[in-house]
Amino acid sequence: MAERRSRSGAPRALHAGAATRQAMFSTTIETPGPGFVEITREARACVRESGVTHGLATVFCRHTSASLAIQENADPEVTRDLVDALDRLAPRDRRWRHGSEGPDDMPAHVRAMLTGASLAVPVLDGELALGTWQGLYLVEHRDRPHRREVVLVVQGA
């Protein structure tokens, strides 16, 4: 493992070795409409079931009008403010060319492009290495409830 110095000091190795396990999971998330649905519990369950103690969890949303995010999970006002910000960036009342699926569809595509379809989270000691206030979220960008599929792959030792 190559080490490089940073301004805050030398990096420390957390784990080294070959990836010997891989597990893939799929889960369906019911959304109530626009907003953030926390999926940290489901992702943690997949990591535990995988048996991987050190590695990487990749989470992927299989939709173009929903997305994933790592955000603060301590104060619900954060996710509400983020929804407001996305509303300003991609408003429903704009004249979009694509409108065959309704006025909320094209703004949903823009919002999903801005927030992303996949996340990578390190796995340390058999747990997602999230920060104290971080949670994983599926972000619904359409106006009505949907069933969204999320695929999670855990690789490591």
N, C-alpha and C positions, 0 to 999 in steps of 0.2 A: 504494500500500500504506500504510494508516494505521499509524502507530507509536504505541505507548503505553509509558510508562515503568513499570517494575516496581521492586521493592525491590532487585533485583540489578543494575539498570542498564537501559540502553536496549536494546530488541530489535534484532537485526540481521537484515536481509533475507537469506534464503538463495537465493531465486529468485523471479522475478516473470514473468508472461506467461500467455498463454492455453493451456489444455489442448488439445493438437492430436492426441494419440494415445490410443487405448483398446484394450486387449487383454483377452480373457477366457480363462481356463484352467480345466480341471477335472482333478483327480487323485484317485485312489482310494488310501486309506491302509488297510493291513492292521493291525489291532490284535491284540495277544496276549491281551487281556482288560483288566481295569481298570488304569488308569494313564495316564501321559503318554507320547506318541509324538512325538518332535521332528520337525517338518516344515519347519524353517528352510531346509534345502538345497533342497527342492522349491519353496518360495516364492521363493528367490533365483534359481533357474533360470527361473521364470516372469517375474520382473522383467527379467532379462537378455534373454530372448527377446522381450519386449514392445518393447524399444528405448526405453522411457521413461527419461529421465535425471533429471527432477525432477517429482515428482507424488505420487500416493497409491496404495498397494496396499490393497485391501479383501479380506479373507479371510472366507469364509462356510462354516459347517458345515451340511450339508443333513440333519441328524438332530436328533431331540428327546431322545435319550438319550446324546449325546456333545456335546462342546463344544470351544471354543478358548481358549487362554490364552497370554499372554506371561509367561515366567518365567525364572528363573536357569537357565543351561545349563552352569554350571561344576561344580556339586556335585550329583550325583544324589540325595543325601539330601533336598534341598529338595523335589523332586517327590514323593518317598516320604512326607515329612511332610505335604505338601498332600493326598495321597490319604487319609492318616490323619485329617486335619482334616475332609475332606468326609464320611468315614465317620461321624464324630461328629455332623456337622450333619444328615445324612440317612441314618440307620441302616437296614439291610436288615430288621432284626428288629422294626421298628415296625409297628403295625397300620395299614397304608395301605388306603384304600378301593379304589383301582385295583390289582388284582393279577392280571388275566387273562393277562398276559404273563410272569408269574413274580415272585418276591419281589425281584428286583434292578431291575425296571422302574421302579416309582414313585420309589424313591430316585434312580435315574438321571435321571429328569425333573427332580427338585428340584435335583440337582447341576448339571445343564446350565443350569437357569435361573439359578443363582448365578454360574456362570462365564461364560456367554454364548455365543451362536452366531456372532458376527462380531467381527473386529478390523480396525482401520485403522492402517496403518503408513506414515509418510512415506517417499518414495523420494528420495534425494539422490545426485547423481553416479552414477546408475544402480544404486544399491545400497539395500537396506532400511536405514533409519536406526535400526537397533536399537542399544541400549547395549552396552557391552563384554560384559556377562554375560547378555544377554537372548537367548532363543530363542523360536520359535513352536512351540506344541504343540497337537496334537489330544488331547483328554482323553477316554478311553474310560471310561464309567461302568457298563457292563454287565459281568457276570461272565465271559462267554465271548468268544472272538475274534469280530470283526466286520470287514466291509469298509465303510469310511466314505468318503463323497464330500465333497471340499472344493472349492469354487469360489473362484478368485482373479481379481479385476479390477484391472488396473493402468491408471491414467489420468494423463496429464500431457503434458509436452513432451519 
